[in-house]
Structures are given as C-alpha cells and as structure tokens.
C-alpha cells in the first residue's frame, strides 16, 4: 500500500512525501463501556488501519486529501483551529491544533491519507487517524513524544476538539499494540500488561454489521452522563473514584442508593463487565478458550439488556453465533449502536460460519454483513523511509 500511496502523493502534490506512517485500528476483546469508568479493558491492535503520506511545504498551508473521501481542505497555518462540520479532516486538524497549543513549532504540510478500516464501525478509525497524525508530527518535527503521551494527546483531541467523551482505550491500544498480544489496560492508572492472544484451533472473526454509527451523535454521551450520575449517588455511601472501584458483591449492597432504575442498570453493567475482564485475562493466560468464549457471550447479554447499546443487527450476529456448532463465543465490540461484532470460530468451520451467517443476516436484516479474519498486530509505526 505504501508504494501506491507514495505515487499518488507525488501525483497530487508535485513532490515526494518525506515519510509514510501506518496506524492500526483495534478490536476490544472484552471490557466495553468501562474505559471511561476507570475499569480494565482488553483491546488488541489489528492488521487493518490507516496510512499517511506526509511532506512539509514552504507556503504555510495545511493541505488534506484522502483516497477514501472526496472532501479536501487547504488551510493557512495559524495559531489555532476549531472543528468545522463533520468532514474527516477534522481528526488530523484537531491533532495539529493540539500540537500548536502545546507550543510545538510546525510548518505547512501536505497530507494524503488512506484507510481500510470500515468507517463508523467500532474499530477505532478515528483513534487510528488521530494517533497516526500525532506520531507522524512527533517524528517529522523531532518532538520525540512518547507513545503513551501520544495516546493521551489523541484522547484530548477526541474529547475537546471532536466532542466525544471517550476514554483512553482506543488511542492507547493503537499506539501501544503488540503483534499477537492482547493488552490488559487499567484505564484509570494506565498500568498495562500483555497477554499472548493465542486461540489454538480457533480463528478470531470480525463481523461488520454495515450499519454505521456516529459516536458524537449517538447515545454514547448519554451513557457517559448516566454513569457519572450513578457514581455521584453511590459516593454518598461508598467512597470511590470510579464505578469500577466497586466489586459486584459490594454493588449488590449499595445499588438501591441509585434512585433511577435505568441508571442502576447502567452501573450494574459497568461493575460486572469489569469483573468479566479480570476473569477473561485469567482464562486467556491459561489457554482456556471455551471459558473465554463464555465470557464474550456474557458481555454481550449485559450490553444488550443492561447497557442497551446493542441492536437488531448486532443481536442477529450473536444469536446466530450461539447456535452455530463451532463458535464458542461472540459479542458486539466497540461502542455499539451498530458497528462490529467479534466471534471465536473453529478453524475448520470458518467458511461454513461465513456462509451461514451471511445468509441468516441477509434474510433477517435485508443486506449482507462484511466478515473477515482478524490478525493482532503492532501499534503505530513508520513504514518508510
């Protein structure tokens, strides 16, 4: 891909790029909607993502072009920027704005981007482009920003420039991912460890519902607010900084202090999902794939019934997986409201799974899903030179 991108960059801008960078997307194996509640999550970078060809110019202009979208922008280099509309270039522009606000000297730049992640599908295409841009700027202008700080900077962009109250998981996973390793990440302290993500005899599948969802326009921020309300009410009887500081046993005792039933359900999901992550890490480390798969199903039930962020499309996928002999676990991944699911399928049943799910989903939903195998990969990197 990098060679083709380099040629296209030269064609569009009239000079060769100085460098090409790649940043993966991510799946979250388990631990959904607890990253902004101080919990532990288990993401992994994948072998699909975003490429950036970049080169400096001398006319103090920021030029943005993308092979995936027709919208372009050419902006004079200035001290700060604000988000304008919903165009894709707001994501790299937000990173540039953050660099400028933190005192980093930048020049005019020509950027050309290409990605093979499904957009708005819950595979962190936004975090991929944010971390990609930050890593490239750090390298190109010699800022030597650490990967952890790049993840934190990209999160600020998502929160303050784009306007989504996400946690740190997505940015951290694509910045810090390791090949064939799942990451156990404490979203409060950023303490993290790597666990070999080996599923002997099984293939990790990603199923895109082909129903896009936009986090900023969805109920994501509403769930964020509900969790904050739950924590506020529980703090009157149980001193804690995050919902995930509370164990399931403790929650059973203090849950009645949450006055609204819906808010109580949201908190129950958060507390129990955090526990599932801990159990999943133990199962993965011990090579207990079937136990891991059971926890995936449990996670989906909680997201569907308690957190209410699933939907007909995602439920259709998980329902089929639950009846397919050879699939030991499945769940929605990402924020929900559409997007993607994951499934663990026996190696020799992958083709049957694809065919059966495609037929069942198409009959029930009216159009086909996209199904592909996932390989766990390294985080952001320089491709050339």
C-alpha positions in Angstrom: 0.0 0.0 0.0 2.8 2.4 0.8 4.2 2.4 -2.7 0.8 3.2 -4.3 0.2 5.9 -1.7 3.6 7.4 -2.4 2.9 7.6 -6.1 -0.5 9.1 -5.6 1.0 11.7 -3.2 3.6 12.8 -5.8 0.8 13.0 -8.5 -1.4 15.2 -6.3 1.2 17.4 -4.7 4.0 17.5 -7.2 6.7 16.3 -4.8 7.6 13.1 -3.0 6.4 12.5 0.6 9.1 12.7 3.3 7.7 9.7 5.1 4.8 7.2 5.3 3.3 6.0 8.5 0.7 3.3 9.5 -1.6 3.1 12.5 -3.9 0.1 13.1 -7.4 0.0 14.2 -8.4 -2.0 17.2 -10.9 -4.5 18.5 -11.8 -4.8 22.1 -11.9 -8.4 23.1 -13.8 -7.7 26.2 -14.5 -4.8 28.6 -17.0 -2.5 26.9 -18.0 1.0 28.1 -15.9 0.8 31.2 -12.8 2.7 29.9 -14.4 6.0 30.9 -15.4 4.4 34.3 -11.9 3.6 35.4 -12.0 -0.1 34.5 -9.8 -2.7 32.9 -10.2 -3.5 29.2 -8.6 -5.9 26.8 -8.1 -4.4 23.4 -5.8 -5.5 20.6 -4.5 -3.7 17.6 -5.4 -5.3 14.2 -3.8 -5.6 10.8 -6.2 -3.1 9.2 -5.8 0.6 9.7 -4.7 4.0 8.2 -1.7 5.1 6.2 -0.4 8.6 6.0 2.0 10.1 3.4 3.2 13.4 4.5 5.7 16.1 3.4 6.4 19.7 4.5 5.8 22.7 2.2 7.1 26.2 2.3 3.9 28.2 1.7 2.5 27.9 5.3 -0.5 25.8 4.1 -2.1 22.7 5.6 -3.4 20.5 2.7 -5.5 17.5 3.5 -6.6 14.9 1.0 -7.8 11.3 1.4 -8.3 8.4 -1.0 -11.4 7.3 0.8 -13.4 10.6 0.8 -13.8 13.4 -1.8 -13.6 16.3 0.7 -10.3 18.2 0.7 -9.0 21.2 2.7 -6.3 23.8 2.3 -5.9 25.9 5.4 -3.4 28.7 6.1 -1.2 27.8 9.0 -2.3 29.7 12.1 -2.1 29.6 15.9 -5.3 27.5 16.5 -8.2 25.9 14.8 -11.8 24.8 15.6 -13.8 21.9 14.4 -15.9 22.7 11.3 -18.6 20.3 10.2 -18.2 16.5 10.2 -15.6 16.1 7.5 -12.8 13.6 8.0 -10.0 16.1 8.0 -11.2 17.4 11.4 -9.4 14.5 13.0 -5.9 15.3 11.8 -6.6 19.0 12.1 -7.5 18.5 15.8 -4.1 16.9 16.3 -2.4 19.8 14.6 -4.3 22.2 16.8 -3.2 20.4 19.9 0.4 20.4 18.9 0.3 24.1 18.3 -1.5 24.8 21.6 1.3 22.8 23.4 3.9 25.0 21.9 5.3 22.8 19.1 6.6 24.5 16.0 5.0 23.2 12.8 5.3 24.3 9.2 3.0 23.9 6.3 2.3 20.3 5.3 0.8 18.2 2.6 -1.1 15.1 3.9 -2.5 12.2 1.9 -4.4 9.5 3.9 -5.8 6.1 3.0 -7.6 3.6 5.3 -9.0 0.1 5.0 -11.0 0.2 8.3 -14.8 0.3 7.9 -15.7 3.8 8.9 -18.0 4.3 11.9 -17.9 0.5 12.6 -16.4 0.4 16.1 -12.9 -0.4 15.0 -11.4 2.9 16.1 -10.9 4.6 12.7 -10.9 7.9 14.4 -8.3 7.0 17.1 -6.3 5.4 14.3 -6.1 8.7 12.3 -5.5 10.8 15.5 -2.6 8.6 16.8 -1.2 8.3 13.2 -1.1 12.1 12.8 0.4 12.7 16.2 3.1 10.0 15.7 3.9 11.4 12.3 4.2 15.0 13.6 6.3 13.9 16.5 8.7 12.1 14.2 8.8 14.6 11.4 9.4 17.6 13.5 11.7 15.9 16.1 9.4 16.3 19.1 10.2 12.8 20.5 6.8 12.4 22.2 6.4 9.0 23.9 3.7 6.6 22.7 1.8 7.0 26.0 1.8 10.8 25.7 0.7 10.5 22.0 -2.3 8.4 23.2 -3.1 10.9 25.8 -2.8 13.8 23.3 -5.1 12.0 20.9 -7.7 11.4 23.6 -7.7 15.1 24.3 -8.4 15.8 20.7 -11.3 13.4 20.7 -12.8 14.8 23.9 -12.2 18.5 23.3 -11.9 19.1 19.6 -14.2 16.4 18.2 -16.6 16.4 21.2 -16.8 12.7 22.1 -16.4 11.8 25.8 -14.4 8.6 25.1 -11.9 7.0 27.5 -8.3 6.2 26.8 -8.7 2.7 25.5 -8.8 3.3 21.7 -5.9 5.6 21.5 -3.8 3.6 23.8 -4.5 0.3 22.0 -3.5 1.6 18.6 -0.4 3.4 19.9 0.8 0.6 22.1 -0.4 -2.6 20.5 1.9 -5.6 20.0 1.7 -8.4 17.5 -0.2 -11.5 18.7 -0.6 -9.9 22.1 -3.8 -8.7 23.8 -3.4 -5.8 26.2 -4.8 -5.7 29.7 -5.2 -2.0 30.4 -6.2 -0.2 33.5 -7.9 2.9 32.2 -7.5 4.8 35.4 -3.8 4.3 36.1 -2.7 3.3 32.5 -1.0 0.3 34.0 -0.9 -2.3 31.3 0.3 -5.8 30.6 0.4 -8.0 27.5 -1.1 -11.5 27.3 -0.4 -13.9 24.4 -3.6 -13.8 22.4 -3.5 -17.4 21.2 -6.6 -19.3 20.5 -5.3 -22.7 19.3 -7.7 -24.3 16.9 -9.9 -21.1 16.7 -10.0 -18.1 14.4 -10.9 -14.6 15.6 -13.5 -13.2 13.3 -14.7 -9.6 12.9 -18.3 -9.1 11.6 -19.2 -5.6 10.4 -23.0 -5.1 10.5 -22.6 -2.5 7.8 -24.8 -0.2 9.9 -22.6 2.8 10.7 -22.9 4.7 14.0 -21.5 8.1 14.9 -20.4 8.4 18.5 -20.9 12.1 18.8 -24.4 11.8 17.5 -25.4 8.6 19.3 -26.3 7.9 22.9 -22.7 7.4 23.8 -22.5 10.7 25.6 -25.8 9.9 27.3 -24.4 6.7 28.7 -21.4 8.6 29.9 -23.7 11.0 31.8 -25.7 8.2 33.3 -22.6 6.6 34.7 -21.5 9.9 36.2 -24.9 10.2 37.9 -24.7 6.6 39.3 -21.2 7.3 40.7 -22.3 10.5 42.3 -25.2 8.8 44.1 -23.1 5.8 45.2 -20.4 8.1 46.6 -22.8 9.1 49.3 -22.4 5.7 50.9 -19.3 4.2 49.3 -16.1 6.3 48.8 -14.9 5.6 45.2 -13.4 7.5 42.4 -14.9 5.3 39.6 -17.7 2.8 39.2 -15.1 0.1 38.5 -13.7 0.5 42.0 -16.8 -1.3 43.2 -16.9 -5.1 43.2 -20.1 -7.0 42.1 -20.6 -8.1 45.7 -20.3 -4.5 47.0 -22.6 -3.3 44.3 -25.4 -5.6 45.3 -25.5 -4.0 48.8 -25.3 -0.3 47.7 -27.3 -0.5 44.4 -30.6 0.7 46.0 -29.0 4.1 46.6 -29.2 4.7 42.8 -32.7 6.1 42.6 -33.3 5.6 38.9 -33.8 2.0 37.7 -32.2 2.7 34.3 -29.2 4.4 35.8 -28.9 1.4 38.2 -28.8 -1.0 35.2 -26.0 1.1 33.5 -23.9 0.9 36.7 -24.6 -2.9 37.1 -23.2 -3.5 33.6 -20.1 -1.5 34.3 -19.3 -3.3 37.6 -19.9 -6.8 36.2 -18.1 -6.1 32.9 -15.0 -5.1 34.8 -15.1 -8.4 36.7 -15.5 -10.3 33.4 -12.3 -8.7 32.1 -10.4 -10.0 35.0 -11.8 -13.5 34.5 -11.1 -13.3 30.8 -7.5 -12.4 31.4 -7.1 -15.4 33.6 -8.8 -17.6 31.0 -6.6 -16.3 28.2 -3.4 -16.7 30.1 -4.3 -20.3 31.0 -5.3 -21.1 27.4 -9.0 -21.8 28.4 -10.5 -20.7 25.1 -14.0 -22.0 25.9 -14.2 -20.2 29.2 -13.0 -17.0 27.4 -15.8 -17.6 24.8 -18.5 -17.9 27.5 -17.4 -14.6 28.9 -17.8 -13.0 25.5 -21.4 -14.2 25.4 -22.0 -12.8 29.0 -20.6 -9.5 28.0 -23.0 -9.2 25.1 -26.0 -10.1 27.2 -25.1 -7.3 29.6 -24.5 -4.8 26.9 -27.9 -5.7 25.4 -30.0 -5.9 28.5 -28.4 -3.6 31.0 -26.5 -1.0 29.0 -28.8 -1.1 26.0 -26.2 -0.3 23.3 -26.7 -3.3 21.0 -29.4 -3.5 18.4 -31.1 -5.8 15.9 -28.1 -6.1 13.7 -25.6 -7.0 16.4 -28.0 -9.3 18.2 -28.7 -11.2 14.9 -25.0 -11.9 14.6 -24.5 -13.0 18.2 -27.8 -15.1 18.1 -26.5 -16.9 15.1 -23.1 -17.5 16.6 -24.8 -19.0 19.7 -26.5 -21.7 17.6 -23.5 -22.4 15.3 -21.6 -25.5 16.3 -18.0 -24.5 16.2 -18.4 -20.9 17.5 -17.5 -20.7 21.2 -18.1 -17.1 21.9 -19.3 -13.8 20.3 -20.2 -10.3 21.3 -20.5 -6.8 20.0 -17.3 -4.8 20.1 -16.9 -1.1 20.3 -19.5 1.4 21.4 -22.4 -0.3 19.8 -25.4 1.3 18.1 -24.3 -0.7 15.0 -20.7 -1.3 14.2 -19.0 -4.7 14.6 -19.1 -7.9 16.5 -16.4 -10.5 17.1 -16.6 -14.3 17.2 -14.3 -17.2 18.0 -14.8 -19.9 15.4 -13.1 -23.3 15.0 -10.6 -23.1 12.2 -12.2 -25.8 10.1 -15.6 -24.2 10.4 -14.7 -20.6 9.3 -16.1 -20.9 5.8 -19.3 -22.5 7.0 -19.6 -19.8 9.6 -19.2 -17.1 7.0 -21.7 -18.6 4.6 -24.3 -19.4 7.2 -24.1 -16.0 8.9 -24.2 -14.1 5.6 -27.4 -16.0 4.6 -29.1 -15.6 8.0 -28.2 -12.0 8.4 -29.2 -11.0 4.9 -32.6 -12.7 5.4 -33.2 -11.0 8.7 -31.7 -7.6 8.1 -32.0 -7.1 4.4 -28.4 -6.7 3.4 -25.2 -8.7 3.9 -22.5 -8.2 6.6 -18.8 -8.0 6.0 -16.9 -10.8 7.6 -13.1 -11.1 7.8 -10.4 -12.8 9.9 -8.6 -10.7 12.4 -4.8 -10.7 13.0 -3.5 -9.0 16.1 -0.7 -6.5 15.1 1.8 -3.9 16.3 0.7 -0.3 17.1 1.6 2.8 15.1 4.8 2.8 13.1 6.8 4.4 10.4 6.6 2.5 7.2 9.2 4.4 5.1 11.8 5.7 4.7 
